[in-house]
Amino acid sequence: MIAIIQYNAGNATSVKNAVESLGFDCEITSDQQKIRAAEKVIFPGVGAAQSAMLYLKTYGLDNCIQKLQQPVLGICLGQQLLCAHSEEGSTTGLGIFNAKVNRFPANGIVPHMGWNTITPVKETALLEGLTPYDDVYFVHSYYCEPTSDTVATCNYILPFSAVMQKDNFYATQFHPEKSAGIGLQILNNFLKL
């Protein structure tokens, strides 16, 4: 079973629909026992970092996520919360990735919204079968700085981490569930890890 973490952030239902369209059983849950027992865990999110992190801490989901051993996929806000710190509300994240999350500078249109190209910088099973410079769908005002955990970048105003990986933790700044065939390929790659 695939667990999709339910917390104070949106888009869990669209992720569930995408996972089920690929033929996998999944459940949206905040039950720590179910999350720990799941084959794979998806940590999606749309919303504000500070309130989302407060919810995770209040219900003990922060420690639960940090200790997961199975493959975990953070999506959008989920990726940002896996980082060490976010400028949004000066929020301390889960610290899986040693990266800072910053607001895009005001010299461009913010939020970054729409289709944009990702450029792989390292090999990862998550991007298997994709061609260089594939486009995916973004909606975000904050970005993860590139680090040694960055496996693909995107350039919007400046370069940022579009895909990250460290051990069993994977993350995308874009929304694979809204990225048509490319996004479904990425989700399928994750679900088959």
Secondary structure as UniProt FT lines:
FT   STRAND          2..5
FT   HELIX           12..21
FT   TURN            22..23
FT   STRAND          26..29
FT   HELIX           32..37
FT   STRAND          40..43
FT   HELIX           49..58
FT   TURN            59..60
FT   HELIX           61..66
FT   STRAND          72..75
FT   HELIX           77..81
FT   STRAND          83..86
FT   TURN            87..90
FT   STRAND          91..92
FT   STRAND          97..103
FT   TURN            106..107
FT   STRAND          112..117
FT   STRAND          119..120
FT   HELIX           125..127
FT   TURN            128..129
FT   TURN            132..133
FT   STRAND          135..140
FT   STRAND          142..144
FT   TURN            148..149
FT   STRAND          150..155
FT   STRAND          159..166
FT   TURN            167..168
FT   STRAND          169..172
FT   HELIX           176..178
FT   HELIX           180..191
//
